[in-house]
Amino acid sequence: MSGDLVFYEKPGCIGNQRQRALLRARGITLDVRDLLSADWSEQELRRFFGSIPIRDWFNQSAPAVKSGDVDIGDCSESEALRLMLQDPILIRRPLLQIGDIFQSGFVDGPVLTALGVSLHPGHDMQSCPMDDASPRCGEPT
């Protein structure tokens, strides 16, 4: 598949840095964009989630998810999108797009498949390597 991969990330995220490095090492050209400052509409954001369960749309490392303040097991589609538009740190990242193919998260999925990238089982490229750090993702410094 030709064309740049649009890679929406949280600037400074160590996990996203590792993911970008893996893609670039495979010769993939990236158009890196700031997930947190993008001007999303519900319709634009929704494209990235395809048919995956709503709970998998969320960043499991987001403080509001980890604390239980956001109940991802009980969200409707419209509620999930509303919450994510209010607080983009809730969005599972990266958001990936190549042409008209979209996906959320650095997991085996339609975009990585289109790029010929398969992830090794047991090699987690999605979880936050800073989960035990302070401050955590989304907390003020």
ABEGO torsion letter per residue (X at the ends): XBEBBBBBBBBGBAAAAAAAAAAAAAGBBBBBBBAAABBBBAAAAAAAAEABBAAAABBAABAAAAAGABBAAABBAAAAAAAAAABAAABBOBBBBBEABBBBEBBBBAAAAAAGBBBBBGBBAABBAAAABOBBBGBBX
